[in-house]
Amino acid sequence: MADLGKLLQVSMHRRHVTAQALAQRTGIRTPRIRAFVEDGADGPVHPTEQELAELADALGLPLREVLQAARDTVPALA
């Protein structure tokens, strides 16, 4: 399974959507979306479940796939 950043990059490219356009559709600030695309879910900016749901809806992706991609990039706690 691809990590969140890769999943967002591919989906945005496929739909010809920029981070700014995605921000307008979702209400999520553009810098946050860029951080998710560049760093995935394990970067300094962590997406909330609501943000992940909004991104999935805006990009036409199954929520389960987006949540799984976000989980795959976050290291497990000891």
C-alpha positions as CSV (number, residue, x, y, z in Angstrom):
1,M,0.0,0.0,0.0
2,A,1.3,3.4,-0.9
3,D,1.9,6.0,1.8
4,L,-0.4,9.0,2.2
5,G,1.9,11.4,0.4
6,K,2.2,9.1,-2.7
7,L,-1.5,8.4,-2.7
8,L,-2.4,12.1,-2.7
9,Q,0.3,12.9,-5.4
10,V,-1.0,10.2,-7.8
11,S,-4.7,11.1,-7.2
12,M,-4.1,14.8,-7.6
13,H,-2.1,14.3,-10.7
14,R,-4.6,11.9,-12.2
15,R,-7.5,14.4,-11.6
16,H,-5.4,17.5,-12.6
17,V,-6.0,19.1,-9.2
18,T,-3.6,21.4,-7.4
19,A,-3.2,21.7,-3.7
20,Q,-4.9,25.1,-3.9
21,A,-7.9,23.7,-5.8
22,L,-8.1,20.8,-3.3
23,A,-8.0,23.4,-0.4
24,Q,-10.9,25.2,-2.0
25,R,-12.9,22.0,-2.3
26,T,-12.2,20.8,1.2
27,G,-11.6,23.9,3.4
28,I,-8.3,22.5,4.5
29,R,-5.5,25.1,4.2
30,T,-3.2,24.8,1.2
31,P,0.0,24.6,3.3
32,R,-1.5,21.6,5.3
33,I,-2.3,19.8,2.0
34,R,1.1,20.5,0.7
35,A,2.6,19.1,3.9
36,F,0.5,15.9,3.6
37,V,1.6,15.5,0.0
38,E,5.3,16.0,0.7
39,D,5.6,14.3,4.1
40,G,2.7,11.9,4.3
41,A,1.1,11.3,7.7
42,D,4.4,11.0,9.6
43,G,5.7,14.5,8.9
44,P,5.5,17.4,11.3
45,V,1.9,18.1,10.3
46,H,-0.5,15.2,11.1
47,P,-3.8,15.0,9.3
48,T,-7.0,14.5,11.3
49,E,-9.5,11.8,10.5
50,Q,-11.9,14.5,9.3
51,E,-9.2,15.9,7.0
52,L,-8.5,12.5,5.6
53,A,-12.3,12.0,5.0
54,E,-12.5,15.3,3.2
55,L,-9.5,14.5,1.1
56,A,-10.9,11.1,0.2
57,D,-14.3,12.6,-0.8
58,A,-12.7,15.4,-2.8
59,L,-10.5,13.0,-4.7
60,G,-13.0,10.3,-5.2
61,L,-11.0,7.8,-3.2
62,P,-12.3,5.1,-0.8
63,L,-12.0,6.4,2.7
64,R,-10.7,3.0,3.8
65,E,-7.8,3.3,1.3
66,V,-6.9,6.8,2.6
67,L,-7.0,5.8,6.2
68,Q,-4.9,2.8,5.5
69,A,-2.3,4.9,3.6
70,A,-2.2,7.3,6.6
71,R,-1.7,4.4,9.1
72,D,1.0,2.8,6.9
73,T,3.2,5.9,7.2
74,V,2.9,6.4,11.0
75,P,5.4,4.3,12.9
76,A,3.8,1.9,15.5
77,L,4.1,3.0,19.1
78,A,6.2,0.7,21.3
